[in-house]
Amino acid sequence: MRSALVLQTDFGMADGAVSAMYGVALGVCPDLRICDLTHEIPPYDIWEASYRLIQTISYWPKDTVFVSVVDPGVGSSRRSVCVRTSGGHYVITPDNGTLTHVKRMLGIEGARIIDESVNRLAGSTQSYTFYGRDVYVYTGARLAAGIIDFEGVGPAFDPAEVVELPIVEPTFDGERVQGTIDVLDVRFGSLWTNISRERFDQLGVGYGQRVEVTIEADTRTVYRNFLTYARSFSEVFVGEPLVYANSLDCMAVAINQGSFAKAYGIGTGTSWKITLRKAPRLVYE
């Protein structure tokens, strides 16, 4: 039985790179179902590639094959791998940190190094700059089409060895919860944090109450204000900022019908810290 093949890259759509990957996949299996996760990952941004996978992967059927190509180390000694998640999905990617969130939040039950002597597009052995076309999507298509099984990808290795990017875990000191701004809701400019709703609930903040939000870049305070904790955007006025739980059940900060990131020049990554505290009663009553 054939599985869906889902592609993610930082290639964009301005040239023929993604189309070439489609062509290789259809050359392997003409009736393969190919879908796009995104091709708008910022160039070389492994962290965002990792996050977009965890945002998406669990909503696809078991046995779906994901090919993620954000590969600043293309042609280097970094491994080309395929993993099977604990939920039964496959991800083919460079082993460069792209699997960070999948490994930590879903779990990886098996990992294999791609055997390029078998799983590589014919005639491409002298090419070292387009592994997405020559190795990753070719292997992904063969796996999705059932031409090979997981064991046919290549030799196994310990999933614990899958490369992870540095993570800063959220903390709670009894009064404040602090985490990082992991990624932006790109189109709308909302800030998505690594603070789970469960951890946020330790603050005892109810819907409609105020949250003190402090955002720091390294040691510089970029933003501090008291925002409403809301179920959805419709619970605040247009142009008003809010705190809410996003689709991954983590805390987020936004402006209703505006871009919080653009308004305040907010970035992402482990150097961008966000602290949430229940506002004093005199603020919200």
N, C-alpha and C positions, 0 to 999 in steps of 0.2 A: 504493500500500500504506500502510495506517495505521500510525502509530507510537504507542507508549505516551506518555502525558502524566503527568509526575510533579510534584507540588506540594509546595512548602516555604514556610512563612510563620511569622511570630511572632504569629499571630492567636489561637492556642489554639482550643479546641472548645466554649467556654462559650456562644457566641452563634452567629448564622447566617452569619458572614462566609465561612467555608470552604464551607459548603453553597451559598451564592450563587455562589461560583466554580465549583463542580461544575455548578450549573444552567446557567451561561453556557456552559461547555464542552460540555455535552450538548445545549444549544440549537444549537450549531454543528454537532455530529455526534452523533446519539443513540447510536451504538454505539461511541463512542470509549472506549478503555481508560484509566481515570484511576486513578493510585496516589498514595499520600502518602509523601513522604520524612519529614517531620515538620512539625507545626504548633506545636511547643513551643520554638522558638527564644526565648530571653529577649527581651522587648520591646526593639526598636531595636538589637539586638546583631548588627551587620553582620559582625564578625569570626567569630562562631560560625556564622552562615549560610554564610560562605565555607568554613569548615572542614567543615561537614556535607556540602556539595556534594562536596568532594574525597574525603571518606570513602566516598562512595556511587557517584559518577557512572560510574566505569570498570567497574563490575559490571553495568551495564545495556547492552542491545544498542545497536549503532550506530543512529543516527537517533532515539533517544529524545529527547523534548523535556522539559526541566526548566523549571519556572516557579518562581522564588524571589523572594518578596516580603517583604523586611525593609527598610522604606522610611521612615526618620525624616524624609527630605526631601521627602515626597510633596507635589506641587503646586509645587515649586521648579523651578529651572532645570536640575537634574540630568537626564541623558539617560535615556531608556528604550531599552534595547538588546536585541539578540539576537546571540549569538556562536555560532560553530561551533568546537568543540574539535578538536585534532589527532586525537582518537580518533573523531571523527564524531558527537558528541553536540551538541545545541543547548541553550543556556541563555538564558532570557528573564528580565530582571531590571532593576532600576534600576542605573545605572552609578555605584555609590557605594562600591565596594570589595568587593562580594559576590563578585566574580570573581577576587579576589587569588590564592587557592590554585590555582584552575583554570588561571589564566594562567601561574603560576610552575612548577607541577608537571606539568600536562598539555600546556599550550600552546594558543593560540588561533590558528586559521588564517584566520578571517574574522569580521568584526564589522559589524553594521548597526544604524542608528537606526530605531526603529519609526516608520513613517509613520502617524500617528494619523488622517489624513484617510481612510485606507483600513482600517486595522486598529484599529478602536475600536467597541465595542458601540453599536448604534444607540440614539439617545435619551440618550446619556450625556455629550454634549459640554459640558454645563454643570456636570458633577461633577468636582471636583478632589481628592477625598480617598480614592478607592477605585480606584486604578489597577490593583490586583491583579485586581479583577473586570472593570473596564471596558476595560482595555488589555492587561494581561499574559496573563491566562488566555484571553482572547478571541483574541489573536494566537497564543498557544501551541496552542490547539485547532485553529485554522485551519492551522497548520504541521503539526501531528501528523496531521491528517485528510487532508493533501495538497491542500487547497483553495488554498494558496499554497506556493511553494517559498521557499528562503532569500532569494533575490533579491526576492521579493514582500513581504518584511518591511519594506523601506525602503532608504534610501541607505546605501552602504558607507562605512566610515571605517577608519583604520589601527588594527589590533589593538593596536599598541604604545601607543595612547592610552587603552586601557581602564584605568580608575582602579584603583590598588592601595593597600591599607592599608600602613602602615609595617611592615617586617619586620626582626627582629634575627637575623642569621645565626648558627648555632652555630659555636664556635671550639674549637680544640685546640692546647694549648701544649706538647705533648710529655708532659704528665703528667695533665692534666685536660681534660675536654671540658665546655663550658658552652653552655647553650641557654636557651630559654624554655618556660614551661608554656603551651602553646597553647590547650588546651581540656580539659574534664573528660569522662570517660566518665560521663555524667550520672547514670544510675541507680545505678551502683556506686561512684562517687566516686574512681575512679582518675585519676591525673594523666597526661595525654598531652603529651609534649614534642615539640619540633622537632628533636631529636637523632636522626639516622638510626642504625639498627643498624650500618651500615657504618662510620660515624664512631665509634660506641661501640667497635667491634671494635679500633680503634687503641689502646685501653687495654690490650689483651691479657688481658681478664678472661674466664675460662671459666665454664661453668655450674657452680653450686654454690659459686663463690667469692664473696667479699664486695666490695661497692662502697660507698665513702664517698659519701653523698648529702647535699648542702648545698642548701637552698632559701632564697632571699632575696627579700624584697619591698622594692624600691628598695635602701636600704642596710641594712635590718634583716634579721638572720638569723632565720628562722622555724623552721627544722628542720635538724638535722644528726645523722646516725646511719650505722651500717654495716649494709647490707642484703644479702640473698642475691640473686645473679643467677640466675633460674630460667627454665626453659622455659615453665612454666605454674604456676597457683596450687596445684595438687595437690602440688608439690614442697616446699611450706613448710607449717608448722602453721597451723591456723585461728587468726586474730588476728595472725599474723606478717606484717610488711611485706616486700615484695620489689620487685626491679627485673626487668622483662621487656620483650620486644619486642611491641608491639601489632599490631593487624591492618593497620596502614599501614606496618609494618616500621620504626617509630620507637620510641624507648625510653619506657617508662612506669613509674610507681611506684604501687603499690597495697597494700592490706591484704587478705589472704585472708579473704573473707566479711565485710569491713568497708569503711567509707568513709574513705580516707586524707584526702580533702579536708575532710570534716567533723571528723575527729579532730584535725586540726592547723590548721584555718582557712585552707586554701590557696585562692588565687584564680588567675585566668588573665590572660594578656596579656603585653605586652613588658616590664612592670615586674617580672614574676615570673621570676626567674632560677633555674636549677637547674644545679648543678655535680656531675659524676660523676668519681670518681677510684678507681683500683684500691686497695683497702685494703692497708695494710702487712701483711707476712706474719705478724707477731706478733698481728694481729687475727683472722685467719681460720684459723690453724693451731694 
